[in-house]
Amino acid sequence: MTYQRSVAPPLPFRRLQQKAVPEAVAEQIRTLLSTHHLRPGDRLPSERELAEALGVGRNALREGLKRLEAQGLVEIRQGVGTFLREPSLEPLRDAMADLIGRNRELLEELVQARRVFEGLLVELACGVASDEDLAGVEALLEQQGTPEALERTRDRPDMTFEKAVGRTLRNRPLQVMQDTLHQLWVEAFERVGGITRSPETRLAEHRAILAAIKARDATAARRAMEEHVSLERRVFHPFRVEWDRVDGGSAEAKEETP
């Protein structure tokens, strides 16, 4: 990341009480960030200046800054300074991915979250995506249908289509949320040792979803996406047999079971 800003302007710090000082340091800097006194890319004042402004020792200050670094809010660059970072969901994502990989209930919740969220995005795309946007998504599917592309995605999850549909909405918060769900899905897949479904089958499902979006049929598009994600959950093979038993099985599941 390139930092182009100079040292942040004088900041309205208040002196802190001694109890829970490191967390208080972190909390005050978080508050300043959220109230726009500080912006991503700004360099914080030096340790000496911060310690004096807050009325704390340097050890407590450093511990507070380390907490912010662990939360992804600042980057401490030795010999250069401490810089504010863009807000990130990465720490939360990593913690969630670790839990999901060991917990069947959380894995089910991830599937449910993706089914609801991806269904909402395609429903919105029916009303928002331009014909040019959808032509781009269609071109992507044509590319994904080549033998080389099918082989590349045979052993790993691929959510390029879902991401392309999401980008047609031009809504950055929705993009961040979708990216986070996709990253959780991939990391959960890796942690449980997932087995992918046939890329040819996935491609056919994607084409059906796109056809519904092009027809501006929000109900059909959402239903097709929700069904697609429901079938995709079978990639998490340690839970696959149990899920198939609960669901009563499906024609596709029986076809793909080794």
C-alpha positions as a printed Julia matrix, in Angstrom:
258×3 Matrix{Float64}:
   0.0     0.0     0.0
   1.38    3.46   -0.92
   1.08    6.17    1.69
   1.07    9.68    0.28
  -0.34   11.69    3.15
   1.79   13.7     5.58
   1.49   13.49    9.36
  -2.12   13.92   10.48
  -3.06   17.44   11.72
  -3.29   18.14   15.47
  -5.84   15.8    16.98
  -8.27   16.3    19.9
  -6.89   13.58   22.17
  -7.98   13.54   25.82
  -5.77   12.34   28.65
  -6.59    8.84   29.83
  -7.11    7.28   33.23
  -4.7     4.52   34.17
  -7.09    1.55   34.23
  -7.32   -0.46   31.01
  -4.96    2.03   29.38
  -4.0    -0.01   26.26
  -7.64   -0.62   25.33
  -8.45    3.03   26.04
  -5.66    4.08   23.66
  -7.05    1.81   20.97
 -10.61    2.97   21.57
  -9.77    6.66   21.3
  -7.95    6.19   17.99
 -10.86    4.06   16.7
 -13.24    6.87   17.68
 -11.18    9.49   15.88
 -11.12    7.3    12.77
 -14.88    6.81   12.83
 -15.54   10.54   13.31
 -13.33   11.41   10.31
 -10.6    13.2    12.21
  -8.33   10.52   10.78
  -8.44    8.91    7.35
  -6.84    5.76    5.89
  -3.31    6.57    4.78
  -2.68    9.18    7.49
   0.45    8.75    9.59
  -0.11    9.06   13.32
   2.06   11.38   15.41
   5.23    9.9    16.88
   5.15    7.64   19.94
   6.45   10.47   22.12
   3.76   12.89   20.9
   0.98   10.33   21.29
   2.12    9.31   24.75
   2.25   12.93   25.9
  -1.14   13.79   24.35
  -2.81   10.79   25.99
  -0.91   11.0    29.27
   0.25    7.36   29.12
   3.55    5.53   29.08
   5.09    4.31   25.85
   4.64    0.64   26.77
   0.89    1.11   27.21
   0.77    3.11   23.99
   2.6     0.4    22.05
   0.28   -2.29   23.39
  -2.74   -0.23   22.35
  -1.33    0.25   18.85
  -0.63   -3.48   18.58
  -4.29   -4.16   19.35
  -5.28   -1.86   16.51
  -2.8    -3.58   14.21
  -4.27   -7.0    15.11
  -7.71   -5.6    14.21
  -6.41   -4.46   10.82
  -6.88   -0.75   11.56
  -3.26    0.4    11.52
   0.04   -0.7    10.03
   3.15   -0.27   12.16
   6.21    0.22    9.97
   9.42    0.04   11.96
  11.52    3.17   11.57
   8.82    4.9     9.51
   5.72    5.3    11.65
   2.2     4.06   12.26
  -0.31    4.46    9.44
  -4.06    4.06    9.36
  -5.32    1.32    7.07
  -8.53    0.95    5.13
 -11.12   -0.79    7.35
 -10.96   -4.53    6.72
 -13.06   -7.57    7.59
 -10.01   -9.82    7.29
  -9.48  -10.49   11.03
 -13.14  -11.41   11.46
 -13.07  -13.48    8.29
 -10.02  -15.45    9.44
 -11.56  -16.19   12.83
 -14.85  -17.23   11.24
 -13.12  -19.45    8.69
 -11.29  -21.31   11.45
 -14.52  -21.9    13.37
 -16.51  -22.88   10.29
 -13.94  -25.49    9.32
 -14.54  -27.29   12.63
 -18.24  -26.71   13.24
 -21.06  -28.27   11.23
 -23.65  -25.79   12.5
 -21.58  -22.76   11.42
 -20.95  -24.39    8.07
 -24.7   -24.73    7.6
 -25.08  -21.05    8.51
 -22.47  -20.09    5.91
 -24.43  -22.01    3.27
 -27.63  -20.27    4.37
 -25.95  -16.84    4.31
 -24.65  -17.4     0.79
 -27.99  -18.72   -0.44
 -29.86  -15.68    0.88
 -27.24  -13.12   -0.17
 -26.51  -14.44   -3.67
 -30.26  -14.81   -4.24
 -30.77  -11.18   -3.29
 -28.0    -9.99   -5.63
 -29.41  -11.74   -8.7
 -32.86  -10.43   -7.84
 -31.48   -6.89   -7.7
 -29.51   -7.45  -10.91
 -32.76   -8.13  -12.76
 -33.75   -4.53  -12.2
 -30.36   -2.8   -12.23
 -27.95   -4.56  -14.59
 -27.73   -3.04  -18.07
 -27.85   -5.1   -21.25
 -24.15   -4.29  -21.69
 -23.4    -5.58  -18.18
 -25.19   -8.84  -18.89
 -23.42   -9.22  -22.24
 -20.18   -9.08  -20.29
 -21.38  -11.8   -17.9
 -22.45  -13.92  -20.86
 -19.01  -13.51  -22.44
 -17.49  -14.69  -19.16
 -19.59  -17.86  -19.24
 -18.55  -18.52  -22.83
 -14.93  -18.27  -21.73
 -15.57  -20.55  -18.75
 -17.04  -23.16  -21.08
 -13.76  -23.82  -22.88
 -12.03  -27.14  -22.09
  -9.07  -25.33  -20.55
 -11.23  -23.22  -18.24
 -13.35  -26.21  -17.19
 -10.22  -28.14  -16.26
  -8.84  -25.24  -14.19
 -11.93  -25.2   -11.96
 -12.4   -28.95  -11.68
 -10.75  -29.21   -8.25
 -11.54  -25.88   -6.62
 -14.53  -23.62   -5.94
 -15.11  -20.94   -8.54
 -17.42  -18.0    -7.86
 -16.32  -15.77  -10.73
 -19.83  -15.8   -12.18
 -21.48  -14.75   -8.91
 -18.9   -12.01   -8.48
 -19.5   -10.73  -12.03
 -23.24  -10.55  -11.39
 -22.63   -8.73   -8.1
 -20.43   -6.15   -9.83
 -23.3    -5.18  -12.15
 -24.98   -3.55   -9.12
 -22.09   -1.07   -8.68
 -22.58   -1.1    -4.92
 -19.29   -1.21   -3.02
 -20.64   -2.32    0.39
 -22.43   -5.23   -1.29
 -19.2    -6.1    -3.11
 -17.26   -6.18    0.16
 -19.87   -8.43    1.77
 -19.94  -10.75   -1.23
 -16.14  -10.97   -1.34
 -16.08  -11.84    2.36
 -18.64  -14.63    1.93
 -16.7   -16.02   -1.03
 -13.42  -15.97    0.89
 -15.07  -17.72    3.84
 -16.45  -20.33    1.46
 -13.05  -21.03   -0.12
 -11.27  -21.2     3.23
 -13.94  -23.48    4.7
 -13.59  -25.69    1.61
  -9.83  -25.93    2.18
 -10.17  -26.61    5.9
 -12.65  -29.47    5.56
 -11.05  -30.98    2.47
 -13.92  -30.33    0.1
 -14.74  -32.1    -3.14
 -15.94  -29.89   -5.98
 -18.97  -30.58   -8.13
 -18.64  -31.04  -11.88
 -17.69  -27.73  -13.53
 -19.94  -28.63  -16.47
 -22.89  -28.93  -14.07
 -22.05  -25.63  -12.38
 -21.74  -23.91  -15.75
 -25.18  -25.15  -16.82
 -26.67  -23.79  -13.59
 -24.95  -20.43  -14.12
 -26.36  -20.21  -17.64
 -29.87  -20.86  -16.31
 -29.44  -18.11  -13.71
 -28.19  -15.66  -16.34
 -31.1   -16.51  -18.65
 -33.54  -15.6   -15.87
 -31.71  -12.31  -15.2
 -31.76  -11.42  -18.91
 -35.49  -12.14  -18.95
 -35.8    -9.77  -15.96
 -37.54  -12.55  -14.05
 -36.45  -11.78  -10.49
 -38.37  -14.66   -8.93
 -36.91  -17.26  -11.29
 -33.4   -15.82  -10.98
 -33.51  -15.91   -7.2
 -34.95  -19.42   -7.12
 -32.28  -20.69   -9.54
 -29.45  -19.11   -7.52
 -30.75  -20.43   -4.2
 -30.99  -23.92   -5.65
 -27.47  -23.6    -7.07
 -25.99  -22.65   -3.68
 -27.98  -25.41   -1.96
 -26.4   -27.94   -4.31
 -22.97  -26.35   -3.88
 -22.98  -27.11   -0.15
 -22.24  -30.75   -1.04
 -18.65  -29.72   -1.75
 -18.09  -29.93    2.01
 -17.79  -33.7     1.87
 -17.3   -34.53    5.61
 -20.93  -33.41    6.07
 -22.15  -34.5     2.66
 -23.55  -37.91    3.59
 -25.42  -36.48    6.57
 -26.87  -33.6     4.54
 -27.96  -35.93    1.74
 -29.69  -38.17    4.28
 -31.52  -35.2     5.81
 -32.49  -33.88    2.38
 -33.57  -37.27    1.14
 -30.87  -37.08   -1.5
 -31.12  -35.62   -5.01
 -30.55  -36.9    -8.5
 -27.43  -34.79   -8.85
 -26.03  -35.87   -5.48
 -26.46  -39.53   -6.44
 -24.79  -38.94   -9.79
 -21.79  -37.26   -8.21
 -21.32  -39.58   -5.21
 -18.16  -41.65   -5.88
